[in-house]
């Protein structure tokens, strides 16, 4: 095996040219409008296959302290941290039939989390659980979500298979009215929005998609009744089936090797190849991770966050391909802390990026035996243009006789779906089953999509308030005019490849705000000046990545080739610094968002 050498300047120029050509092949005039939501006539793709018919129940009309929208890790951690603050009436309202969020929905064969389980699974110190694999399978993660929910008694008041349809601030009682699609009206002193960023499945708007007469579904709603088997494989239902899969992102990478094992024939419709780095999954023991020490999980998680956020660390406890490539995550994460002089940094960054991409392209040649297939699988863009992926099973799958890679870049994706299959560049591939691994409407679920209207003081809608100048928050959590509404997520907050860590810090913060408001008989609401000051902090340090994303191959990181949205997205000095800032603010300044109530709660 040859080790790729660092590129010299003329190689960098050639790479830039090649990347531009590959980008131009893929940019589409319709941008993000090329996709369609999985609703209305496509609602079938979003239906819940894991819970048999939602439980029949009467509509609820009652009062709680906190209504939490979403039962994924964001909602569960909020519930747990609220319990630790002594809050009793916590109601989590969740669309799925149980807790788990992303891990409730994504049960496709091969599903794993590609962030190390010992840092990804939250509350390991508190629950005493030690994961069994370096990279946990989805069902282990889902069971852990349930474990936390049980430990903190979150099932008692939860509503499952229930979607929140509106939030309305009732000035007279200074509480929120939460309406749901099951006819409930729940009065809540506080509302926490924890609807996640990868919630609503999306489909490509391929002409004829509705004409397909075979079986079809989205990976986040896996139809085991049709395929047979489990997330570990054994899909006997596919033994005589011609299966097509659209999409080779982080999901496609995991599911394709499993389909290759079980389908009579698998057609992989690829538009942009992912970067697929070494995985190296293995069983782990408590000893491997020093789980006999107090706070072992917290230490490991903090060490990981430091490294993948651009901070220095004395040691690398996780030591995987995320941490090894951490320096290249700067363009991916708006809250990454860049070290050193900008120009020197960019030059070194480009060279390191090219060396990494050369290594990843060499990995394809080392594994895939057919040179034409290998060529099609090589990613030609800079590392952080697309979400990095990791698998040791993906490339070998293309050495099988029953797997065909169909490259669709020249036709901007699949041209047409017909009654019997899929057409690409004039060739029709006949299929029995067509699976969409085409991802989610990233960051636009719930409140941010407008599907969940929020009416604050004076009946003002949150998205109307934000329409002119963009989102206005303090730390991403609270907004003027919307008292006691607490938002989770990366917006104007922090983000990391280990998102459960971010969510846990957010949950701690939300619970502290609620506890302080309860203790002081107060409402939580920042003034417009406080919001303004926060926006100024974000804007002042905001990194200019526009030029980088303008050169990137299209995807959801750059709004399908149109560049990043304007305005500050996240705290610009890194997640570690942000968490320190929040801790200090809780100690010294939390009073600035606490306003006297005019109504006394009973
Ligand atoms: P993505 O949005 O990342 O990928 C969608 C795929 O569908 C892309 O390959 C895209 O191609 C392809 N596609 C879309 N439209 C067409 C078309 N018309 N014709 C052909 N191909 C098309 O979705 P994923 O579900 O893979 O991942 C979403 C996110 O979920 C990830 O970014 C990650 O954050 C998370 N995830 C995390 C995992 C983990 O282990 N932590 C595992 C799985 C997912 P193109 O690239 O050209 O647009």
Boltz pocket constraint, residues with backbone or C-beta under 6 A from the ligand:
constraints:
  - pocket:
      binder: B
      contacts: [[A, 26], [A, 112], [A, 113], [A, 114], [A, 115], [A, 198], [A, 204], [A, 205], [A, 206], [A, 246], [A, 247], [A, 248], [A, 249], [A, 250], [A, 251], [A, 252], [A, 269], [A, 270], [A, 271], [A, 272], [A, 387], [A, 408], [A, 412], [A, 413], [A, 414], [A, 437], [A, 438], [A, 439], [A, 440], [A, 554], [A, 555], [A, 556]]
      max_distance: 6.0
